Amino acid sequence: MNEINQETAHREIERVARESYGRLVAYLSVHTHDVASAEDALSNALVSALDHWPREGVPKNPEAWLLTAARHSLIDAIRHQKVVLESEPTIKFLTEDSVEAALPTSTQFPDERLKLLFVCAHPAIDPSMHTPLMLQTVLGLDAARIAQAFLIAPKTMGQRLFRAKTKIRSGGIPFEIPQEHDLPQRLDAVLEAIYAAFGIGWDDMAGADQRGRNLAEEALWLARVLLQLMPGEAEVQGLLALMLYSESRRAARRDANGRYVPLSDQDPKQWSLPLIEEAEHHLAEAFQRGRVGRFQLEAAIQSAHAERARTGRTDWAAILLFYEQLLRISPTLGTRVGYAGALSEAKGPQAGLAILDSMGHEAVAAYQPYWAVRAHVLQKVGKTSEASNAYDRAIGLAEDPAVRKFLLHKRG
Amino acid sequence: MQFALMIYHTPEEFDMRKNDYSHPHLGAWRAYYKALVAAGVYVAGDALEVPETGTTVRVKEGKRRVQDGPYADTKEQLAGFIILELPSVDAALEWAARCPGASIGAVEVRPLAPEAKRRGFTGE
């Protein structure tokens, strides 16, 4: 074995693992209904590749090689646990002979990731685990990395993932694409889970929490996979557009000294034009399908902000209209706070304040964007002492030191 | 459930205490306490003096050993604690992440042991 071969082999394993992980896990688990075993089998296959490929060369079809190796590992594991398995009715068909028959061998195997995405976001699974499950089973992220992003102890995240996969195996969760009448709701859960991975907060005028999960790339990848699998769904394209708009402003959110810059103060020259153009393309296509939804409206709000790059001004009246539509279909806390902010820009701070005042105290007690927007609006109407109180709440609830510093400065 | 947030400071952060309240870091701490109280989760808390003021006592084989300084000789030192009443460890970690101390030093989150209190191992 020589060094170059080993390096090539390792690079190839990494590439195949990244690109094929989800496809292989999906394909294997669709046949066994057991995501955890499919993952174990695939990781055994990857270990085996690390051993074989540097010595024997990278196979012509690395994905097929991994599938075969994973399949053997899965069959071994099933034979090993046969006694246990026989008591489980869902997999009793897996007798020794039919194991071989049931498990796929085809080199041109179909892409079953869509089924896997629907399994991960199934209503029987704790909604807070939808995103972690997707990140692990479709992208192959490890529990520790997911735990970092979700602010959960790594051991706890590992246990929760384990429990969720047990539920998939023994809870009879079907590996199928939902029926027509279930589809909108089920698809919404998938989109929510992808958006939750993106995890970028709010960069509207009052500044606020940027609790980035550092998974933006992964979320965009998932959205692109989903779009590839469901090219006709307007909301899939809406979500992708929304995330691309947000991503286009990443560099503009900090100045040269690392200070936080709110959207209204950002220099549009710092925005990524190619990402904005890609977002616009997706949003326009989505709108053509004539089925407006939450993500398209949120993307439309971001597209109105992006217009400032061309026109030099922000069309708050247009933004307000999109918020009004959004409120009708998705009256979340975030939407209402965003609406209040847009209202105060379009119709004056008093109007925005009235909306903020009408929101329940309990619901907003620990919701940072509410206090950031409230502080901004109170400052505009000249209620200085109330404003500085609200700024304190926003500062105290912020996680990002740059945001805290920005708000402290605004508080004065 | 009650959780302790144990706040560990670097020497630099201990030093920042000498500033007045217009210092951004101290302003952030004040705002953090305000948010904790307003959210109705604050139970108790206090800050500790700088580690050099600590004295560590051990009794070994009937002999007292008294040592200058804190228990552990590490760069980051216990600087204070906050007790919070929260529904879950997830919520406790979220408040820990918001703590201004977390972006300079570290914050350890640990549940209190109510069993110890029930069995009379703690004063009340």
Interface residues (C-beta under 8 A of the other chain):
Chain A: L151 I152 A153 T156 A365 A366 Y391 D392 R393 A394 I395 G396 L397 A398 E399 P401 R404 K405 L408 R411
Chain B: P24 G27 A28 R30 A31 Y32 Y33 K34 A35 L36 A38 A39 G40 V89 D90 L93 E94 A97 R98 P100 S103
